[in-house]
Amino acid sequence: MAEVLRATALCAALALGGMSHAGDTPFTPIHRVLTHPRCLNCHTATAFPRQGDERRRHDFGVVRGPSDHGAAAMRCSTCHTDRNTAVVPGAPHWGLAPLAMSWEDKTEGELCRQLKDPARNGRRSTAMLIEHMAHDPLVAWGWAPGGERAPVATPKAEFVRQLQAWSDAGAPCPD
């Protein structure tokens, strides 16, 4: 019976995006989600958007542009509409996150501190971050990317629960 319970717990943990490990912090599962390609492709530290699970440079030489929505002659909205099509992903207000909101190459502690910093998180409180990640259609796209794109592994409801638990614990950041 104990082996059945352990196997059930293992399957549940894998279904929720991975098992916890010794040394995990309340922010660890959040970091795992935010560093998924669906998130990092737009929260990139480069002038060039990324695409695909392999995070290759965006087709057609697309660049960030001064407003993070593409160059004047090639705005993101030229191809990316407010919904997925058979080939091109889409969601309302498609564009890159500002460079100050890049999550690329951040340790758990660095990303956690950045999320809590209003100067680098869109002037949001922790409660506002949770609201944004729970309800913004562009964020939700990560779990329904359409086509053959892989969604974020952790179910959205579980991710929001993890965010709330982190917040309820005082939003601690690892070193």
PyMOL commands that set and color helices and strands:
alter all, ss='L'
color gray80, all
select helices_A, chain A and resi 2-15+28-34+37-40+59-61+76-78+99-101+108-116+118-120+126-135+137-143+156-168
alter helices_A, ss='H'
color red, helices_A
select strands_A, chain A and resi 50-51+56-57+70-71+74-75
alter strands_A, ss='S'
color yellow, strands_A
deselect
rebuild
show_as cartoon
